Amino acid sequence: MKYSALKGIHDIFPPDSFIWQHVENTAKEIFSSYGFQELRAPIIESTEVFIRSIGESSDIVEKEMYTFNDKAGRRITLRPEGTAPVVRCYIENHLYNLPSPQKFFYSGPMFRYERPQAGRFRQFYQIGAEAFGISEPVIDAEILSLLKLFFERLGLKELNFQINSIGCDSCRPDFRKALLDFFSTKLEGLCPDCRRRYEINPLRILDCKVPDCIKLKEGAPVVIKYLCKECTEHFNSFQEYLKLLNIPFNINPNMVRGLDYYTRTTFEVTCEHLGAQNAVAAGGRYDKLVEEFGGPKTPAIGFAAGMERIISLLKDSGPIKIPAPKVFIASLDIESSKKALSIATDLREKGLWIELGYYGNSLKSQLRRADRISAEYVFIIGEDEIKSRKLKWKKLSDKTQGEIPFTEIDNFISGI
Ligand code: HAM
């Protein structure tokens, strides 16, 4: 019997896992410099947490959640995204009582039962951040500046920042009505999903990728024209901050996002090289969600970046330097392997990556392995070296070689 991973779900192993670590470490460094601190929420939650936040009419809740009953018959869902669990945690643990604002980042696997394709998986990893308690549009711009710095630090280029505002409770009803009027004569031509969206959440029609719907939405009302005074001011000053920060952006009035909790600012960072699934990060404001979840009135904004899409862009952008061992120590018999082990242990305590060869293998095959794993130096210890209390060293890149007394290993290492 041969087992394989489930459809749309992938293993991550070396050398790719080095790239993953590099991206995660870079994210943590940049996010920390913006004052975001780590929050680890569980991977499973009550199903209700996602229905109430992401919205009953969303594709995620309607079709994509991994939901099951636990042994006590509770409805449980594998998290399809990270915002709802963070909001649940923020309220449950009264984190709003701590000095405001509170800023968190998180990373880990998310689960959506989507049709797998390039860049779209059923288990995928996000690295995201959420800021609570800041209503000023300056945080909206700070979030985009954080994303810009993060992607620049990774060396990713040709990214587009798309922004929109989808208004608030006071202006969205007017926009909704305008959409209902506009699509009322076009219902027949819309896809079955959009006909349903028309009833529950007509904004979502603007997001549909079905060719007939794309055609039918030409000339549809534009949300920005329906924004109330406060939402317009917020959106305008968000843009002023972006200009101040030299962040190029496009306004995409059709970007309404697939989750119900958004208010005002929404944004996506896209890259054409990714093909159909071109969003590498996305997010927005959700000023009502904390209150709707039973917490105090708290403005909030956040984003999540898709790890697989970042990794795929990085791999396409050229060769990636994979870390390699500093020293490979080959040994030829039991006695020399004891010496090799103690040298390796000393050097590992100094934080160096040391690989051991094992004397059961010939010297030739040990050296072949050192070469294959791109060790920087090889040390060789055999009977003669034990007697003379010196080892042979070789630098694999330029083939230089020599000898060092066992007592001089530390000096040798600190000099290279
Ligand atoms: P989202 O747009 O659903 O937003 O996902 C954010 C990012 O996760 C996407 O831009 C994409 O890079 C990645 N992603 C989503 N689905 C998949 C998939 N099936 N396979 C691979 N990558 C995927 C959210 O999840 C919101 N929670 C973002 C947010 C945080 N809004 C406010 N705070």
Residues whose N, C-alpha, C, O or C-beta is under 5 A from the ligand:
A	BS01	HAM	E81 G82 T83 R112 E114 G119 R120 F121 F124 A129 A279 V280 A281 A282 G283 G284 I301 G302 F303 A304 A305 G306 R309
